[in-house]
């Protein structure tokens, strides 16, 4: 007769299979938060961030920060330098996780990693040119390369034109077409800014 796993065993199996779990995941699985607290106290699980946990033997990867932020701020989209880094575009490194929120959204309280927030009132900016990637068991919305570059031009005062042009050159040389970029340039109202560079580089 097969033995029914205990909640503690189910929790550890969840943590092993998903790399990272949230307190919400645990509650939805019908496991008490006291079981989660006991697993942390025993050293089987560790608290990565507020409401985010991992098995102590779970492998770490370069996308862990993105997973953590997505778990804590599911309404956010990963954008700008963080999206460039995810797609391995350019040489600039993100020193915080760049996220996009709605203009009136409350800034999430995240202890670590550090976040940088940009805001928009454009509703389409949360779906157009956004793809969800499964990272460490978390669905992480990240802008596509074409959308990311248009976003960089929109925020060029923060990003710097050197970063914008490096990213634009790289995605054009890797096969992204002008027609793929232009809809996002229009959405961000930077078509006139980008067009001379697109025509020169395409």
C-alpha positions in Angstrom: 0.0 0.0 0.0 1.4 3.3 -1.1 2.1 5.7 1.8 0.5 9.1 1.5 3.2 11.8 1.7 3.0 14.2 4.6 2.6 17.9 4.0 6.2 18.4 5.0 7.3 15.8 2.4 5.0 17.5 -0.2 6.5 20.9 0.6 10.1 19.6 0.1 9.2 17.9 -3.1 7.6 21.1 -4.4 10.8 23.0 -3.5 13.0 20.4 -5.3 10.9 20.5 -8.4 10.4 24.2 -8.8 13.7 25.7 -7.6 11.8 28.5 -6.0 8.4 28.6 -4.3 6.3 31.4 -2.9 4.2 31.4 0.3 1.2 31.7 -2.1 2.2 28.5 -3.9 2.3 26.7 -0.5 -1.1 28.0 0.6 -2.6 27.0 -2.8 -1.2 23.5 -2.4 -3.1 23.2 0.9 0.0 23.2 3.0 0.0 25.3 6.2 2.5 28.1 6.6 3.6 26.5 9.9 4.9 23.6 7.8 6.9 26.1 5.7 8.2 27.8 8.9 9.3 24.5 10.2 11.2 23.6 7.0 13.0 26.9 7.2 13.8 26.4 10.9 15.2 22.9 10.2 17.4 24.2 7.4 15.8 22.2 4.6 14.4 25.4 3.0 15.9 28.9 3.0 14.1 32.2 2.8 15.3 34.0 -0.3 13.1 37.1 0.1 9.9 38.1 1.7 7.5 35.3 0.7 10.0 33.5 -1.5 11.8 30.3 -0.6 14.1 27.7 -2.1 15.5 24.3 -1.3 19.0 24.6 0.1 20.3 22.3 -2.6 18.5 24.0 -5.5 20.9 25.2 -8.2 21.4 29.0 -8.5 21.3 30.6 -11.9 21.8 34.1 -13.5 18.1 34.6 -13.8 17.4 34.1 -10.1 17.0 37.9 -9.4 14.4 38.1 -12.2 12.5 35.2 -10.7 12.5 36.7 -7.3 11.2 40.1 -8.5 8.5 38.4 -10.7 7.4 36.3 -7.7 7.1 39.4 -5.5 5.7 41.8 -8.1 3.6 39.7 -10.5 2.1 42.8 -12.0 5.5 44.0 -13.2 7.2 43.5 -16.6 11.0 43.0 -16.8 12.3 45.8 -19.1 15.3 47.9 -20.3 18.8 46.8 -19.2 17.4 43.7 -17.4 15.7 42.6 -20.5 18.8 43.3 -22.6 20.9 41.2 -20.2 18.3 38.3 -20.4 18.4 38.3 -24.2 22.3 38.7 -24.1 22.2 42.0 -26.0 24.9 44.5 -25.6 27.6 44.9 -23.0 25.9 47.0 -20.3 25.1 45.2 -17.1 22.1 45.8 -14.9 22.9 46.7 -11.3 19.3 46.4 -10.4 16.2 44.7 -11.8 14.4 47.1 -14.1 10.6 46.8 -14.0 7.7 48.5 -15.6 4.6 49.3 -13.6 1.4 51.1 -14.3 1.5 54.8 -13.5 -0.7 54.5 -10.5 0.6 51.2 -9.2 2.2 51.0 -5.7 5.9 50.3 -5.7 6.4 46.8 -4.4 8.4 46.5 -1.2 11.3 44.3 -2.2 14.3 44.0 0.2 16.6 42.4 -2.4 17.5 42.5 -5.2 17.3 46.3 -5.8 14.8 47.4 -8.3 14.5 50.4 -10.7 10.9 51.3 -11.7 9.7 52.9 -14.9 6.0 53.7 -15.2 3.6 53.9 -18.1 -0.1 54.7 -18.7 -0.1 52.8 -22.0 -2.1 49.6 -21.3 -0.7 47.8 -24.4 2.8 48.1 -22.9 1.9 45.2 -20.5 1.1 42.8 -23.4 2.5 44.0 -26.7 6.1 42.7 -27.1 6.0 40.9 -23.8 6.7 37.2 -23.5 6.5 35.0 -20.4 9.5 32.9 -19.6 9.5 30.1 -17.1 12.5 30.8 -14.8 13.0 28.8 -11.6 9.4 27.7 -11.6 8.1 31.3 -11.9 6.4 32.8 -14.9 8.5 36.0 -15.7 7.1 38.5 -18.2 10.0 40.0 -20.2 10.0 42.4 -23.2 11.2 41.0 -26.5 14.4 42.3 -28.1 12.5 44.6 -30.6 10.3 46.0 -27.8 13.2 46.4 -25.4 15.2 48.5 -27.8 12.3 50.8 -28.5 11.8 51.1 -24.7 15.5 52.1 -24.4 15.0 54.9 -26.8 11.9 56.0 -24.9 14.0 56.2 -21.8 17.2 57.4 -23.5 17.8 60.1 -21.0 18.2 57.4 -18.3 19.8 54.8 -20.6 22.1 56.9 -22.6 22.3 56.9 -26.4 25.4 54.7 -26.4 23.4 51.8 -24.9 20.5 52.5 -27.2 22.6 52.4 -30.4 24.6 49.4 -29.3 21.4 47.4 -28.7 19.8 48.6 -31.9 22.9 47.7 -34.0 23.1 44.3 -32.4 19.5 43.2 -32.9 19.4 44.4 -36.5 22.6 42.5 -37.2 21.1 39.4 -35.5 18.1 39.4 -37.9 15.4 41.6 -36.2 13.8 43.7 -39.0 12.9 47.3 -39.0 9.2 46.3 -39.4 9.4 44.4 -36.1 10.8 47.4 -34.2 8.6 50.1 -35.7 5.3 49.2 -34.0 7.0 49.5 -30.6 8.6 52.8 -31.6 5.2 54.1 -32.5 3.7 52.8 -29.2 6.5 54.6 -27.3 6.2 57.7 -29.5 9.8 57.5 -30.5 9.4 56.7 -34.2 10.9 60.0 -35.3 13.8 59.6 -32.9 14.6 56.1 -34.1 13.9 56.4 -37.8 17.2 58.0 -38.8 19.2 55.3 -36.9 17.0 52.5 -38.4 17.5 53.8 -41.9 21.3 54.2 -41.4 21.7 50.7 -39.8 19.1 48.6 -41.6 
